[in-house]
């Protein structure tokens, strides 16, 4: 079950009690599309664990984050309901509160125009998503063009490999590999460890191509890197 660092207690806590069927989150409105990546990742992981995620007080206009593969929230008006998880320093009281680390770009404040600059440079916007996943969400991040270009190459390589693996005989998901990645993500969203495990799977020829195909697509439900987009193109 998902555990996150709760700033109210300064410890890693399970976000919902055992047996819970829903996760109630509060997502503050923000002009910065990057602010929605952490809530999106938490929601994806919770939904894969069978929880219904209810977004209370979330922004109604999320057009900009669509480039980052942030699925639009279906916000409910906040009327004093108990909230399991509050993102950021503001908002209502909740059982738990999660705050991401500061984000810089080339040593300065990351402006709202970052995505436009990335797209204008010819890089895939999801390179930003991957570059941020390479860092733990609570740590300061200084994005650079070098990091973004490296992430762009990785996203494109993974899509190409998924497309080639799709042509291989079908095979069951590599359950042990997928479980190890899920364990890393459950452990306070340890995305750097999760991505190291994904890279190990990518190059492990002892795992059948069909199994790697199924496992990469399974994990992409949480990573959100659109890894199936090149299928049928190679």
N, C-alpha and C positions, 0 to 999 in steps of 0.2 A: 504494500500500500504506500502511496506517495507520502514522503516526509520532506518538509521544507524548514528552512531556518526561520523561526518566529522571532521577530525583533522585540515583541512584547516580553518574551521570556529569555531571549538571547540563547536559544537552544534549538536543536532540530526536533520538530514535533510532527506527529502524524496529523494530516490536515483534516481528516474526517474519522469519526469513530468506526470501529469494526461493525460491519453490517449496514452501514449507511448506504442509501440509494441515490443521494443527491449531494452535490457540492454547490453551496451558495457563495458566489464571489462578488466583490464590488470592484469594478474597473472604472477608474476616473477618466473623464474625457480629457484628451490631450491633443494639442496641435502637432505633436511629434509622432509620426507613424511608428517610429522605433519603440515607443513606449508600450505598444500593444504586443510586442513579441513575447515577453515573459508571460502575460496572461494567456496568450494563444497556446504557448507550449504547455502550460499547466492544464489548460482545458483539454487539449488533444490527449495528454497522458491520462487524465481523469476519465475521459470518455472511453478510452481503450480499456480501462479497468471497469467499465460497466456503470459508471456514475452519470447521472443526469446533471449537467452543469447549468446552473441558473445564474445569469449575469444581472445583478441588481445595480441600477444607476449607471449602466455603461453608456458610452457615447453612441448616439444613433447613426452618426455619419462616419463610416469607416472606409471610405472609398480609397484613400491613399494607401493604407496598409495592404490592400489586395495585391499590390505588386510584391509584397513580402509573403504572400500566401497566408495571410491572416484571414481566417474565415470570419465573416461578419457576425458579431454577437447579436443575439436577439434580446435586447435589454428589457427588463421589467422595472417599473417605477419602484423606487425604494420607499417603503412605507413602514420602516421600523422593524422589519423581519430580522431574525437572527442571521448573522452573516458568518460563514465559516472562515473565509479568507478575504482579507482586504489588501489590495495592492497599493504600494506607495505610502507616503507619510500622512496624507490627508484622509478624507472620507469618514465614514461612520466607524463606530467601535465594532470589533469582530473577535471571534475566538482566536484567530491568528492574523498576523500582519507580515507581509513579505515586501522587502525593498531591494531593488536591484542596485548594482554598483554604478558609479558615474561613467558616462560614455564621452570620449573625446574622438576627434577626427584630425589626424595629423597634428596632434598636440593641442588643438584648440577645441572650443565647444562645437559639438556636432550640430550643424544647422539643419533646419527642416528641408533644405534643398539638397541634402545628401543623396537621396534616391534619384533625383533628377540628374545630378552630376554623374552618378554611377551609370545610369542608362545612357546618358550622352557620351560616355566614354566607351560604350560598346560592351560593358560588362552586364551579366545577368543580375537583376536586383536580388535574386536569391543568394548571390554570393555574399551579400550583406548578412543575410540570415545565417549562412554557414559560418561566416567569420565570427559572428557573435556566439554561435554555439561552440566554437573552439575555446571560448573562455567561460569560466564559471560565472553565473549570473550575478553573484554577489561581489565579484572582483572588479576593480576599475579596468576599463577597456580603452585602449588607444588604437582605433582603426587607422590603417594607413593604406595608401594605394597598393603597396606591395602585398599586404595581407589580403586585400580584396581581389587582386589579380590571381593570387594563389588559390583563394577560395573559388573563384570563377573557374579556374582550370579543374579543380576537384569536382565541382558540380557537373561540369560538362563531361569529364571522364566517367564519373559514376553513371550518368545517363547513357553514355555510349555502351558501357559494360552491361548495364541492365538490358539495353536493347539487344545486345548480342546474346546474352544469357537467355533471353526470351525465345530464341530460336532452338534452344537445347531441349532435350527430353524433359518432361515435367518430373519434379522430385519434391518430396515433402519439405517444408520449412526446416531449417537447421534450428531445432527447438532450443538446444543448449546455448547456441550463440545468441538467439533472440532473447532468451531469458537473462543472459548476462548483461545485455544492453539495457533491458528493462530494469534490472536490479540497480544499475548505475544511475538511471534516470530517477528511480524511486528514491535514491539516496541523495536528497537535496539537489536534484537536477544536476548530477555530475555529468554534464554534457561532454567535457573534454575526455573523460574516461569512456563514455559511450562511443564517441567518434573514433577513439583508438581501437576499440573492439570492432567497429565497422570496417576500418582500414585493414585490420588483420583478416577479417572474413573476405574482403575483396581479393586478397592475394593468396588465399589458402586453397591451393588446387586439390587438397584432399576432400574438399566439400564440392559436390557436384554442381555444375553451372546452374542447373534447374533449381537446386536448393538455394543457391546464392540469389537467384532471381526472386524466388518467393520471399526470402528473408529480407532482402533490401526493400521490396515493396511493402512488406509488413511493417518494417521499421519506419518507412517514410510516412506512414500515417501520423507519426509523432514528429519526426524531423521536419516534415513539410518542405522538402526540396524539389518536389515535382520530378522524381526520378524516373517516372514512366513516360515522360514526354517524348523521348526519341524512339519508342517502340514502333517498329514498322518503317523507320526512316533509314535504317542501315542495311 
